[in-house]
Amino acid sequence: LSTPCREQLKDKKIMLIIGEQQVGGGVLANQDNYGPHFQLINQRLRALGLKTFTPEEIKKQIAQAEIDAYFKGNPDAALSASRRLGANFVLRGLITAQAGVNPVIRVNEVTVNLGFSLADSSGRMISDATANGGSFSGSDIRAAAARLINEQADEVVAKLYSDYCTNAVVVEPKKSVDPKRKK
């Protein structure tokens, strides 16, 4: 990682959320399902000196409905979630997959794509990174995704980090104000 990161970015907080595209088009985004996936990326981000929230910290402050709305492309949900948490940046990982039986050798196979998008708290896109691969080991999409992240995480995190250090502009998230406390 030859890109130097500006000192003002080192202490900024990043909210990492992961979801899985379902066959019917919806996104499953229950963060409890993605612990291994989260840890593989999170460990590398923290090793670079970046500050991330744990899934537990996110769950304490953000409703599941807000995370679901974020994955449905609702920009207001993203802003609300990042404000509530005090996050300067949001890193969204989306798992998409196709599972089936290989017609030639008649074994279960799965093809997995992972897309990571990093945006600032105002929603401005900073970076996109992808990883993809396949497996004949079965149709367990989450296990295949975890293997894929493990194999390609260094490259994905290097791209995200380089773009973050080069393109990010610090936008302080506005704290939610309780209307009853206004004077």
DRENKOLFI-766534 format. One record per residue: residue number from 1; residue in one letter; z, x, y of N, C-alpha, C in turn. Coordinates in Angstrom, 3 decimals, m for minus. Example, Ala and Ser with C-alpha at 12.3 -4.5 7.8 and 13.67 -1.06 7.14 Angstrom:
+--------+------+----------+----------+----------+----------+----------+----------+----------+----------+----------+
| kolmar | rose |      n_w |      n_u |      n_v |     ca_w |     ca_u |     ca_v |      c_w |      c_u |      c_v |
+--------+------+----------+----------+----------+----------+----------+----------+----------+----------+----------+
|      1 |    A |    7.800 |   13.190 |   m5.690 |    7.800 |   12.300 |   m4.500 |    7.800 |   13.200 |   m3.300 |
|      2 |    S |    7.080 |   12.850 |   m2.250 |    7.140 |   13.670 |   m1.060 |    7.870 |   12.900 |    0.030 |
+--------+------+----------+----------+----------+----------+----------+----------+----------+----------+----------+
This chain:
+--------+------+----------+----------+----------+----------+----------+----------+----------+----------+----------+
| kolmar | rose |      n_w |      n_u |      n_v |     ca_w |     ca_u |     ca_v |      c_w |      c_u |      c_v |
+--------+------+----------+----------+----------+----------+----------+----------+----------+----------+----------+
|      1 |    L |    0.000 |    0.851 |   m1.184 |    0.000 |    0.000 |    0.000 |    0.000 |    0.884 |    1.231 |
|      2 |    S |   m1.173 |    1.136 |    1.750 |   m1.301 |    2.037 |    2.883 |   m1.168 |    1.333 |    4.226 |
|      3 |    T |   m1.101 |    0.017 |    4.229 |   m0.997 |   m0.715 |    5.481 |    0.442 |   m0.687 |    5.969 |
|      4 |    P |    0.684 |   m0.072 |    7.127 |    2.057 |   m0.099 |    7.648 |    2.372 |   m1.489 |    8.190 |
|      5 |    C |    3.576 |   m1.933 |    7.926 |    3.975 |   m3.253 |    8.394 |    4.790 |   m3.095 |    9.674 |
|      6 |    R |    4.434 |   m3.869 |   10.678 |    5.163 |   m3.800 |   11.942 |    6.625 |   m4.153 |   11.714 |
|      7 |    E |    7.493 |   m3.457 |   12.388 |    8.934 |   m3.634 |   12.219 |    9.349 |   m5.085 |   12.502 |
|      8 |    Q |    8.695 |   m5.737 |   13.457 |    9.067 |   m7.113 |   13.807 |    8.801 |   m8.103 |   12.676 |
|      9 |    L |    7.992 |   m7.712 |   11.680 |    7.703 |   m8.601 |   10.554 |    8.672 |   m8.413 |    9.398 |
|     10 |    K |    9.354 |   m7.289 |    9.344 |   10.198 |   m6.957 |    8.184 |   11.315 |   m7.964 |    7.941 |
|     11 |    D |   11.937 |   m8.496 |    8.968 |   13.076 |   m9.396 |    8.792 |   12.705 |  m10.874 |    8.821 |
|     12 |    K |   11.434 |  m11.181 |    8.852 |   11.014 |  m12.575 |    8.906 |   11.074 |  m13.188 |    7.514 |
|     13 |    K |   11.410 |  m14.459 |    7.470 |   11.641 |  m15.132 |    6.188 |   10.386 |  m15.844 |    5.686 |
|     14 |    I |   10.184 |  m15.726 |    4.372 |    9.021 |  m16.319 |    3.718 |    9.505 |  m17.315 |    2.668 |
|     15 |    M |    8.997 |  m18.537 |    2.766 |    9.289 |  m19.573 |    1.776 |    8.161 |  m19.557 |    0.750 |
|     16 |    L |    8.503 |  m19.291 |   m0.515 |    7.535 |  m19.259 |   m1.606 |    7.709 |  m20.516 |   m2.450 |
|     17 |    I |    6.644 |  m21.308 |   m2.549 |    6.669 |  m22.500 |   m3.391 |    5.456 |  m22.454 |   m4.324 |
|     18 |    I |    5.644 |  m22.992 |   m5.518 |    4.586 |  m22.956 |   m6.529 |    4.381 |  m24.363 |   m7.082 |
|     19 |    G |    3.134 |  m24.728 |   m7.306 |    2.788 |  m26.017 |   m7.889 |    1.690 |  m25.850 |   m8.926 |
|     20 |    E |    1.488 |  m26.911 |   m9.703 |    0.498 |  m26.889 |  m10.780 |   m0.400 |  m28.117 |  m10.668 |
|     21 |    Q |   m1.697 |  m27.883 |  m10.555 |   m2.681 |  m28.964 |  m10.490 |   m2.697 |  m29.702 |  m11.818 |
|     22 |    Q |   m2.535 |  m31.003 |  m11.787 |   m2.538 |  m31.812 |  m13.002 |   m3.940 |  m32.348 |  m13.278 |
|     23 |    V |   m4.160 |  m32.781 |  m14.505 |   m5.470 |  m33.268 |  m14.930 |   m5.938 |  m34.437 |  m14.066 |
|     24 |    G |   m5.052 |  m35.349 |  m13.699 |   m5.422 |  m36.512 |  m12.908 |   m5.637 |  m36.221 |  m11.433 |
|     25 |    G |   m5.416 |  m34.976 |  m10.997 |   m5.650 |  m34.614 |   m9.610 |   m4.391 |  m34.367 |   m8.802 |
|     26 |    G |   m3.246 |  m34.855 |   m9.274 |   m2.010 |  m34.626 |   m8.548 |   m1.492 |  m33.212 |   m8.770 |
|     27 |    V |   m0.436 |  m32.870 |   m8.036 |    0.175 |  m31.556 |   m8.169 |    1.626 |  m31.723 |   m8.579 |
|     28 |    L |    2.013 |  m31.048 |   m9.650 |    3.399 |  m31.005 |  m10.085 |    4.043 |  m29.826 |   m9.370 |
|     29 |    A |    5.060 |  m30.091 |   m8.555 |    5.634 |  m29.029 |   m7.724 |    7.147 |  m28.942 |   m7.848 |
|     30 |    N |    7.684 |  m29.346 |   m8.990 |    9.118 |  m29.211 |   m9.216 |    9.409 |  m27.726 |   m9.399 |
|     31 |    Q |   10.092 |  m27.128 |   m8.442 |   10.292 |  m25.681 |   m8.421 |   11.088 |  m25.168 |   m9.618 |
|     32 |    D |   11.856 |  m26.020 |  m10.267 |   12.598 |  m25.604 |  m11.463 |   11.664 |  m25.183 |  m12.598 |
|     33 |    N |   10.429 |  m25.673 |  m12.589 |    9.474 |  m25.365 |  m13.655 |    8.849 |  m23.978 |  m13.536 |
|     34 |    Y |    9.020 |  m23.311 |  m12.410 |    8.249 |  m22.102 |  m12.136 |    9.108 |  m20.870 |  m11.872 |
|     35 |    G |   10.301 |  m20.816 |  m12.449 |   11.202 |  m19.680 |  m12.262 |   10.572 |  m18.339 |  m12.608 |
|     36 |    P |    9.977 |  m18.200 |  m13.810 |    9.367 |  m16.905 |  m14.150 |    8.215 |  m16.535 |  m13.216 |
|     37 |    H |    7.421 |  m17.519 |  m12.825 |    6.291 |  m17.273 |  m11.929 |    6.801 |  m16.798 |  m10.573 |
|     38 |    F |    7.822 |  m17.488 |  m10.077 |    8.425 |  m17.157 |   m8.791 |    8.968 |  m15.732 |   m8.815 |
|     39 |    Q |    9.719 |  m15.406 |   m9.866 |   10.367 |  m14.096 |   m9.933 |    9.356 |  m12.947 |   m9.957 |
|     40 |    L |    8.238 |  m13.128 |  m10.651 |    7.231 |  m12.070 |  m10.734 |    6.666 |  m11.718 |   m9.357 |
|     41 |    I |    6.453 |  m12.711 |   m8.520 |    5.943 |  m12.468 |   m7.166 |    7.088 |  m12.061 |   m6.241 |
|     42 |    N |    8.196 |  m12.769 |   m6.324 |    9.330 |  m12.532 |   m5.437 |    9.866 |  m11.102 |   m5.549 |
|     43 |    Q |    9.997 |  m10.594 |   m6.754 |   10.504 |   m9.230 |   m6.939 |    9.618 |   m8.213 |   m6.230 |
|     44 |    R |    8.331 |   m8.398 |   m6.308 |    7.410 |   m7.470 |   m5.663 |    7.474 |   m7.586 |   m4.141 |
|     45 |    L |    7.581 |   m8.811 |   m3.630 |    7.699 |   m8.988 |   m2.176 |    8.976 |   m8.344 |   m1.653 |
|     46 |    R |   10.071 |   m8.558 |   m2.344 |   11.355 |   m7.976 |   m1.916 |   11.339 |   m6.457 |   m2.031 |
|     47 |    A |   10.660 |   m5.921 |   m3.037 |   10.565 |   m4.471 |   m3.182 |    9.830 |   m3.843 |   m1.994 |
|     48 |    L |    8.980 |   m4.618 |   m1.347 |    8.263 |   m4.155 |   m0.156 |    9.087 |   m4.341 |    1.115 |
|     49 |    G |   10.286 |   m4.910 |    0.973 |   11.162 |   m5.098 |    2.126 |   11.032 |   m6.448 |    2.807 |
|     50 |    L |   10.293 |   m7.378 |    2.184 |   10.130 |   m8.704 |    2.790 |   11.275 |   m9.606 |    2.348 |
|     51 |    K |   11.610 |  m10.572 |    3.183 |   12.713 |  m11.489 |    2.894 |   12.153 |  m12.826 |    2.440 |
|     52 |    T |   12.598 |  m13.253 |    1.273 |   12.149 |  m14.529 |    0.719 |   13.357 |  m15.388 |    0.392 |
|     53 |    F |   13.114 |  m16.675 |    0.312 |   14.146 |  m17.625 |   m0.096 |   14.097 |  m17.787 |   m1.605 |
|     54 |    T |   15.245 |  m18.009 |   m2.214 |   15.279 |  m18.304 |   m3.644 |   14.935 |  m19.783 |   m3.831 |
|     55 |    P |   14.515 |  m20.180 |   m5.044 |   14.271 |  m21.607 |   m5.288 |   15.526 |  m22.456 |   m5.026 |
|     56 |    E |   16.686 |  m21.899 |   m5.307 |   17.937 |  m22.637 |   m5.086 |   18.155 |  m22.895 |   m3.598 |
|     57 |    E |   17.888 |  m21.891 |   m2.757 |   18.027 |  m22.066 |   m1.306 |   17.046 |  m23.114 |   m0.791 |
|     58 |    I |   15.859 |  m23.099 |   m1.336 |   14.843 |  m24.066 |   m0.917 |   15.268 |  m25.480 |   m1.314 |
|     59 |    K |   15.720 |  m25.632 |   m2.579 |   16.130 |  m26.957 |   m3.066 |   17.297 |  m27.536 |   m2.281 |
|     60 |    K |   18.201 |  m26.687 |   m1.804 |   19.355 |  m27.158 |   m1.048 |   18.959 |  m27.775 |    0.283 |
|     61 |    Q |   17.873 |  m27.266 |    0.882 |   17.537 |  m27.672 |    2.241 |   16.267 |  m28.505 |    2.378 |
|     62 |    I |   15.441 |  m28.519 |    1.341 |   14.173 |  m29.239 |    1.442 |   14.074 |  m30.252 |    0.310 |
|     63 |    A |   13.744 |  m31.474 |    0.653 |   13.601 |  m32.533 |   m0.342 |   12.341 |  m32.299 |   m1.175 |
|     64 |    Q |   12.392 |  m32.688 |   m2.452 |   11.240 |  m32.555 |   m3.329 |   10.034 |  m33.295 |   m2.754 |
|     65 |    A |   10.270 |  m34.411 |   m2.086 |    9.173 |  m35.181 |   m1.495 |    8.425 |  m34.361 |   m0.446 |
|     66 |    E |    9.141 |  m33.505 |    0.297 |    8.482 |  m32.657 |    1.290 |    7.621 |  m31.588 |    0.618 |
|     67 |    I |    8.128 |  m31.020 |   m0.470 |    7.347 |  m30.024 |   m1.200 |    6.104 |  m30.684 |   m1.783 |
|     68 |    D |    6.266 |  m31.865 |   m2.371 |    5.121 |  m32.602 |   m2.918 |    4.094 |  m32.897 |   m1.834 |
|     69 |    A |    4.563 |  m33.346 |   m0.663 |    3.651 |  m33.664 |    0.442 |    2.930 |  m32.407 |    0.918 |
|     70 |    Y |    3.621 |  m31.293 |    0.913 |    2.996 |  m30.034 |    1.322 |    1.809 |  m29.711 |    0.414 |
|     71 |    F |    1.993 |  m29.885 |   m0.902 |    0.907 |  m29.604 |   m1.835 |   m0.213 |  m30.628 |   m1.744 |
|     72 |    K |    0.056 |  m31.777 |   m1.176 |   m0.995 |  m32.786 |   m0.983 |   m1.758 |  m32.545 |    0.315 |
|     73 |    G |   m1.426 |  m31.450 |    1.011 |   m2.158 |  m31.108 |    2.226 |   m1.613 |  m31.751 |    3.479 |
|     74 |    N |   m0.379 |  m32.202 |    3.448 |    0.226 |  m32.833 |    4.617 |    0.807 |  m31.748 |    5.529 |
|     75 |    P |    0.156 |  m31.428 |    6.651 |    0.632 |  m30.350 |    7.506 |    1.985 |  m30.653 |    8.150 |
|     76 |    D |    2.281 |  m31.931 |    8.389 |    3.580 |  m32.284 |    8.960 |    4.710 |  m31.947 |    7.993 |
|     77 |    A |    4.475 |  m32.137 |    6.693 |    5.493 |  m31.802 |    5.689 |    5.734 |  m30.296 |    5.673 |
|     78 |    A |    4.660 |  m29.517 |    5.798 |    4.806 |  m28.058 |    5.814 |    5.615 |  m27.619 |    7.023 |
|     79 |    L |    5.305 |  m28.180 |    8.184 |    6.048 |  m27.828 |    9.399 |    7.501 |  m28.245 |    9.291 |
|     80 |    S |    7.734 |  m29.438 |    8.799 |    9.096 |  m29.934 |    8.652 |    9.888 |  m29.070 |    7.679 |
|     81 |    A |    9.275 |  m28.711 |    6.553 |    9.962 |  m27.892 |    5.552 |   10.285 |  m26.511 |    6.095 |
|     82 |    S |    9.328 |  m25.876 |    6.755 |    9.587 |  m24.532 |    7.269 |   10.626 |  m24.558 |    8.385 |
|     83 |    R |   10.616 |  m25.600 |    9.205 |   11.635 |  m25.718 |   10.257 |   13.024 |  m25.921 |    9.668 |
|     84 |    R |   13.112 |  m26.804 |    8.705 |   14.409 |  m27.099 |    8.098 |   15.002 |  m25.855 |    7.449 |
|     85 |    L |   14.165 |  m25.051 |    6.845 |   14.626 |  m23.850 |    6.160 |   14.758 |  m22.661 |    7.115 |
|     86 |    G |   14.075 |  m22.715 |    8.245 |   14.076 |  m21.586 |    9.166 |   13.106 |  m20.503 |    8.715 |
|     87 |    A |   12.068 |  m20.895 |    7.978 |   11.084 |  m19.934 |    7.473 |   10.033 |  m19.649 |    8.529 |
|     88 |    N |    9.656 |  m18.389 |    8.636 |    8.594 |  m17.989 |    9.556 |    7.228 |  m18.112 |    8.901 |
|     89 |    F |    7.211 |  m18.018 |    7.552 |    5.961 |  m18.057 |    6.805 |    6.149 |  m18.850 |    5.522 |
|     90 |    V |    5.043 |  m19.451 |    5.042 |    5.056 |  m20.206 |    3.790 |    3.995 |  m19.609 |    2.880 |
|     91 |    L |    4.426 |  m19.202 |    1.684 |    3.516 |  m18.695 |    0.665 |    3.444 |  m19.737 |   m0.438 |
|     92 |    R |    2.258 |  m20.319 |   m0.596 |    2.060 |  m21.373 |   m1.589 |    1.229 |  m20.846 |   m2.735 |
|     93 |    G |    1.759 |  m21.009 |   m3.941 |    1.015 |  m20.641 |   m5.143 |    0.590 |  m21.916 |   m5.854 |
|     94 |    L |   m0.671 |  m22.013 |   m6.233 |   m1.173 |  m23.189 |   m6.936 |   m1.841 |  m22.752 |   m8.236 |
|     95 |    I |   m1.331 |  m23.288 |   m9.340 |   m1.859 |  m23.002 |  m10.667 |   m2.858 |  m24.098 |  m11.023 |
|     96 |    T |   m4.065 |  m23.714 |  m11.386 |   m5.044 |  m24.668 |  m11.914 |   m5.495 |  m24.128 |  m13.272 |
|     97 |    A |   m5.733 |  m25.030 |  m14.188 |   m6.084 |  m24.582 |  m15.531 |   m6.956 |  m25.593 |  m16.245 |
|     98 |    Q |   m7.648 |  m25.081 |  m17.241 |   m8.401 |  m25.913 |  m18.166 |   m8.000 |  m25.487 |  m19.562 |
|     99 |    A |   m7.604 |  m26.454 |  m20.361 |   m7.220 |  m26.167 |  m21.745 |   m8.128 |  m26.959 |  m22.672 |
|    100 |    G |   m8.422 |  m26.390 |  m23.807 |   m9.264 |  m27.076 |  m24.781 |   m9.436 |  m26.236 |  m26.023 |
|    101 |    V |  m10.375 |  m26.643 |  m26.849 |  m10.674 |  m25.931 |  m28.085 |  m12.004 |  m25.215 |  m27.893 |
|    102 |    N |  m12.018 |  m23.928 |  m28.182 |  m13.238 |  m23.155 |  m28.093 |  m14.201 |  m23.675 |  m29.157 |
|    103 |    P |  m15.411 |  m24.119 |  m28.774 |  m16.328 |  m24.726 |  m29.743 |  m16.901 |  m23.740 |  m30.762 |
|    104 |    V |  m16.888 |  m22.461 |  m30.463 |  m17.472 |  m21.481 |  m31.367 |  m16.481 |  m21.041 |  m32.434 |
|    105 |    I |  m15.264 |  m20.650 |  m32.008 |  m14.297 |  m20.137 |  m32.985 |  m13.167 |  m21.121 |  m33.291 |
|    106 |    R |  m13.225 |  m22.287 |  m32.700 |  m12.315 |  m23.403 |  m32.983 |  m10.834 |  m23.037 |  m32.886 |
|    107 |    V |  m10.463 |  m22.397 |  m31.791 |   m9.047 |  m22.126 |  m31.503 |   m8.743 |  m22.649 |  m30.101 |
|    108 |    N |   m7.468 |  m22.945 |  m29.875 |   m7.063 |  m23.391 |  m28.552 |   m7.251 |  m22.262 |  m27.551 |
|    109 |    E |   m7.739 |  m22.640 |  m26.373 |   m7.904 |  m21.656 |  m25.311 |   m7.496 |  m22.283 |  m23.986 |
|    110 |    V |   m7.119 |  m21.430 |  m23.060 |   m6.763 |  m21.894 |  m21.731 |   m7.311 |  m20.898 |  m20.711 |
|    111 |    T |   m7.893 |  m21.422 |  m19.650 |   m8.359 |  m20.612 |  m18.530 |   m7.489 |  m20.993 |  m17.342 |
|    112 |    V |   m6.886 |  m19.985 |  m16.720 |   m5.932 |  m20.229 |  m15.647 |   m6.400 |  m19.532 |  m14.371 |
|    113 |    N |   m6.305 |  m20.244 |  m13.262 |   m6.570 |  m19.687 |  m11.943 |   m5.312 |  m19.857 |  m11.100 |
|    114 |    L |   m4.958 |  m18.818 |  m10.366 |   m3.815 |  m18.870 |   m9.464 |   m4.311 |  m18.562 |   m8.065 |
|    115 |    G |   m3.997 |  m19.447 |   m7.147 |   m4.358 |  m19.219 |   m5.757 |   m3.101 |  m19.127 |   m4.920 |
|    116 |    F |   m2.982 |  m18.079 |   m4.128 |   m1.837 |  m17.908 |   m3.237 |   m2.338 |  m17.926 |   m1.807 |
|    117 |    S |   m1.721 |  m18.779 |   m0.982 |   m2.079 |  m18.891 |    0.425 |   m0.843 |  m18.629 |    1.265 |
|    118 |    L |   m0.967 |  m17.725 |    2.226 |    0.120 |  m17.396 |    3.128 |   m0.235 |  m17.913 |    4.511 |
|    119 |    A |    0.675 |  m18.716 |    5.083 |    0.457 |  m19.274 |    6.412 |    1.719 |  m19.081 |    7.244 |
|    120 |    D |    1.552 |  m19.066 |    8.561 |    2.741 |  m18.993 |    9.404 |    3.331 |  m20.386 |    9.556 |
|    121 |    S |    4.458 |  m20.481 |   10.219 |    5.167 |  m21.765 |   10.297 |    4.403 |  m22.823 |   11.084 |
|    122 |    S |    3.390 |  m22.414 |   11.845 |    2.577 |  m23.399 |   12.556 |    1.400 |  m23.872 |   11.715 |
|    123 |    G |    1.216 |  m23.266 |   10.522 |    0.133 |  m23.665 |    9.627 |   m1.090 |  m22.772 |    9.694 |
|    124 |    R |   m1.089 |  m21.750 |   10.573 |   m2.235 |  m20.849 |   10.681 |   m2.325 |  m19.973 |    9.438 |
|    125 |    M |   m3.487 |  m19.965 |    8.783 |   m3.697 |  m19.205 |    7.559 |   m3.751 |  m17.711 |    7.865 |
|    126 |    I |   m3.015 |  m16.935 |    7.061 |   m2.965 |  m15.488 |    7.223 |   m3.677 |  m14.785 |    6.076 |
|    127 |    S |   m3.497 |  m15.300 |    4.857 |   m4.072 |  m14.623 |    3.699 |   m4.273 |  m15.589 |    2.545 |
|    128 |    D |   m5.269 |  m15.292 |    1.735 |   m5.517 |  m15.956 |    0.459 |   m5.729 |  m14.878 |   m0.583 |
|    129 |    A |   m5.121 |  m15.053 |   m1.742 |   m5.318 |  m14.125 |   m2.849 |   m5.396 |  m14.938 |   m4.133 |
|    130 |    T |   m6.229 |  m14.486 |   m5.059 |   m6.388 |  m15.227 |   m6.305 |   m6.278 |  m14.295 |   m7.510 |
|    131 |    A |   m5.932 |  m14.906 |   m8.621 |   m5.912 |  m14.234 |   m9.913 |   m6.461 |  m15.234 |  m10.914 |
|    132 |    N |   m7.200 |  m14.747 |  m11.908 |   m7.688 |  m15.660 |  m12.937 |   m7.831 |  m14.938 |  m14.260 |
|    133 |    G |   m7.760 |  m15.713 |  m15.322 |   m7.870 |  m15.148 |  m16.662 |   m7.838 |  m16.232 |  m17.709 |
|    134 |    G |   m7.979 |  m15.836 |  m18.937 |   m7.991 |  m16.791 |  m20.038 |   m7.223 |  m16.268 |  m21.226 |
|    135 |    S |   m6.943 |  m17.183 |  m22.141 |   m6.161 |  m16.816 |  m23.308 |   m6.558 |  m17.702 |  m24.487 |
|    136 |    F |   m6.583 |  m17.119 |  m25.665 |   m6.815 |  m17.881 |  m26.886 |   m5.504 |  m18.205 |  m27.588 |
|    137 |    S |   m4.397 |  m17.932 |  m26.931 |   m3.097 |  m18.074 |  m27.585 |   m2.599 |  m19.507 |  m27.673 |
|    138 |    G |   m3.282 |  m20.432 |  m27.078 |   m2.820 |  m21.807 |  m27.136 |   m3.108 |  m22.526 |  m25.841 |
|    139 |    S |   m2.488 |  m23.682 |  m25.681 |   m2.746 |  m24.470 |  m24.478 |   m1.512 |  m24.554 |  m23.586 |
|    140 |    D |   m0.567 |  m23.631 |  m23.723 |    0.616 |  m23.605 |  m22.878 |    0.231 |  m22.983 |  m21.539 |
|    141 |    I |   m0.092 |  m23.847 |  m20.595 |   m0.623 |  m23.407 |  m19.308 |    0.392 |  m22.571 |  m18.539 |
|    142 |    R |    1.648 |  m22.974 |  m18.513 |    2.656 |  m22.221 |  m17.748 |    2.878 |  m20.830 |  m18.328 |
|    143 |    A |    2.891 |  m20.703 |  m19.660 |    3.063 |  m19.385 |  m20.277 |    1.855 |  m18.499 |  m19.966 |
|    144 |    A |    0.656 |  m19.069 |  m20.045 |   m0.548 |  m18.300 |  m19.726 |   m0.546 |  m17.892 |  m18.254 |
|    145 |    A |   m0.082 |  m18.784 |  m17.385 |    0.000 |  m18.464 |  m15.958 |    0.998 |  m17.339 |  m15.710 |
|    146 |    A |    2.129 |  m17.360 |  m16.386 |    3.135 |  m16.296 |  m16.226 |    2.567 |  m14.953 |  m16.691 |
|    147 |    R |    1.839 |  m14.944 |  m17.808 |    1.207 |  m13.707 |  m18.275 |    0.189 |  m13.202 |  m17.256 |
|    148 |    L |   m0.593 |  m14.131 |  m16.718 |   m1.608 |  m13.778 |  m15.737 |   m0.975 |  m13.201 |  m14.478 |
|    149 |    I |    0.085 |  m13.837 |  m13.987 |    0.769 |  m13.313 |  m12.804 |    1.306 |  m11.920 |  m13.104 |
|    150 |    N |    1.909 |  m11.754 |  m14.260 |    2.468 |  m10.458 |  m14.631 |    1.383 |   m9.378 |  m14.648 |
|    151 |    E |    0.205 |   m9.712 |  m15.166 |   m0.894 |   m8.756 |  m15.254 |   m1.520 |   m8.448 |  m13.900 |
|    152 |    Q |   m1.578 |   m9.438 |  m13.003 |   m2.327 |   m9.265 |  m11.768 |   m1.472 |   m9.336 |  m10.496 |
|    153 |    A |   m0.160 |   m9.417 |  m10.644 |    0.724 |   m9.587 |   m9.488 |    0.641 |   m8.432 |   m8.506 |
|    154 |    D |    0.512 |   m7.212 |   m9.003 |    0.458 |   m6.080 |   m8.087 |   m0.725 |   m6.190 |   m7.127 |
|    155 |    E |   m1.888 |   m6.561 |   m7.653 |   m3.071 |   m6.699 |   m6.801 |   m2.933 |   m7.876 |   m5.832 |
|    156 |    V |   m2.409 |   m8.994 |   m6.330 |   m2.228 |  m10.182 |   m5.488 |   m1.249 |   m9.881 |   m4.360 |
|    157 |    V |   m0.107 |   m9.309 |   m4.693 |    0.906 |   m9.009 |   m3.677 |    0.388 |   m7.957 |   m2.705 |
|    158 |    A |   m0.361 |   m6.966 |   m3.177 |   m0.917 |   m5.953 |   m2.282 |   m1.837 |   m6.587 |   m1.247 |
|    159 |    K |   m2.678 |   m7.535 |   m1.674 |   m3.572 |   m8.221 |   m0.728 |   m2.768 |   m9.057 |    0.264 |
|    160 |    L |   m1.807 |   m9.832 |   m0.243 |   m0.985 |  m10.664 |    0.639 |   m0.222 |   m9.797 |    1.646 |
|    161 |    Y |    0.354 |   m8.707 |    1.174 |    1.137 |   m7.816 |    2.025 |    0.253 |   m7.170 |    3.094 |
|    162 |    S |   m0.905 |   m6.677 |    2.690 |   m1.819 |   m6.047 |    3.636 |   m2.243 |   m7.029 |    4.728 |
|    163 |    D |   m2.619 |   m8.239 |    4.325 |   m3.017 |   m9.260 |    5.300 |   m1.840 |   m9.666 |    6.179 |
|    164 |    Y |   m0.664 |   m9.784 |    5.583 |    0.546 |  m10.140 |    6.328 |    0.818 |   m9.097 |    7.411 |
|    165 |    C |    0.794 |   m7.830 |    7.025 |    1.105 |   m6.759 |    7.971 |    0.028 |   m6.594 |    9.036 |
|    166 |    T |   m1.201 |   m6.951 |    8.711 |   m2.315 |   m6.808 |    9.640 |   m2.511 |   m8.038 |   10.526 |
|    167 |    N |   m2.391 |   m9.240 |    9.949 |   m2.788 |  m10.469 |   10.646 |   m1.658 |  m11.358 |   11.142 |
|    168 |    A |   m0.459 |  m11.159 |   10.647 |    0.632 |  m12.084 |   10.987 |    1.077 |  m11.914 |   12.435 |
|    169 |    V |    1.345 |  m13.027 |   13.037 |    1.924 |  m13.078 |   14.371 |    3.225 |  m13.849 |   14.218 |
|    170 |    V |    4.279 |  m13.318 |   14.765 |    5.575 |  m13.956 |   14.600 |    5.644 |  m15.204 |   15.457 |
|    171 |    V |    5.829 |  m16.324 |   14.787 |    6.044 |  m17.612 |   15.439 |    7.410 |  m18.074 |   14.975 |
|    172 |    E |    8.336 |  m18.147 |   15.874 |    9.680 |  m18.577 |   15.490 |    9.657 |  m20.074 |   15.203 |
|    173 |    P |   10.127 |  m20.481 |   14.033 |   10.161 |  m21.916 |   13.727 |   11.174 |  m22.611 |   14.620 |
|    174 |    K |   10.781 |  m23.775 |   15.101 |   11.703 |  m24.562 |   15.913 |   12.658 |  m25.273 |   14.987 |
|    175 |    K |   13.915 |  m25.179 |   15.311 |   14.943 |  m25.847 |   14.505 |   14.852 |  m27.350 |   14.752 |
|    176 |    S |   15.090 |  m28.110 |   13.703 |   15.149 |  m29.565 |   13.843 |   16.364 |  m29.904 |   14.692 |
|    177 |    V |   16.187 |  m30.772 |   15.663 |   17.272 |  m31.159 |   16.548 |   17.728 |  m32.566 |   16.204 |
|    178 |    D |   19.001 |  m32.734 |   16.046 |   19.567 |  m34.042 |   15.789 |   19.532 |  m34.828 |   17.101 |
|    179 |    P |   18.819 |  m35.973 |   17.151 |   18.685 |  m36.715 |   18.403 |   20.031 |  m37.192 |   18.959 |
|    180 |    K |   21.019 |  m37.332 |   18.119 |   22.338 |  m37.780 |   18.583 |   23.052 |  m36.691 |   19.377 |
|    181 |    R |   22.654 |  m35.439 |   19.172 |   23.304 |  m34.334 |   19.854 |   22.664 |  m34.023 |   21.202 |
|    182 |    K |   21.528 |  m34.587 |   21.527 |   20.881 |  m34.340 |   22.807 |   21.743 |  m34.877 |   23.934 |
|    183 |    K |   21.734 |  m34.166 |   25.054 |   22.520 |  m34.596 |   26.221 |   21.688 |  m35.427 |   27.138 |
+--------+------+----------+----------+----------+----------+----------+----------+----------+----------+----------+
